């Protein structure tokens, strides 16, 4: 077989596997925060974030809320779905990762971080109780996917950065990017709007 098709003998590069793959990281901790910030800062139409907490963004980039407000003021629609600290799935993730109540606490902390964004025109914030298979950070036609691995904290799990290819049509037929965009929409539909603190 290799005599007929010598190219089969050679390992395929990631780009040959998918033209959508921009970068692959062995763990989220290896991704510079600037990768997230730069991608989100370039968004013109849409930012979607689906996480349980992702407090690392506010901790490593204190202007994160300002960045989102600036994008919204320029007409970018922003949707943020944070984990419901009281949901069974969040509690289960903490047990699976042997993190105790740490995840629930981080969900509450994430909600505190985004409180100033609640009510800002162009920004919607909800809480969800879904089983989170991946954390998603979307900016227009790019998405950073933090895959979740049983028993591993999100910062230690793999990440891939995708860009929608020319085949994408926004209806779930465009490859990996659209698969994750559809996943966000499905989780968003189950999420509940947050209220400002009284």
Buried (B, 14 or more C-beta within 10 A) or exposed (E): EEEEEEEEEEEEEEEEEBBBBBEEBEBBEEBEEEBBBEBBBEBEEBBBBBBBBBBBBBEEBEEBBEBBBEBBEEEBBBBBBBBBBEBEBBBEBBEBBEBEEBBBBBBBBBBEBBBEBBEBEBBBBBBBBBEBEBBBBBBBBBBBBBBBEEEBBBEBBBBBBBBBBEEBEEEBEBBBBBBBBBBBEEBBEEBEEBEEEE
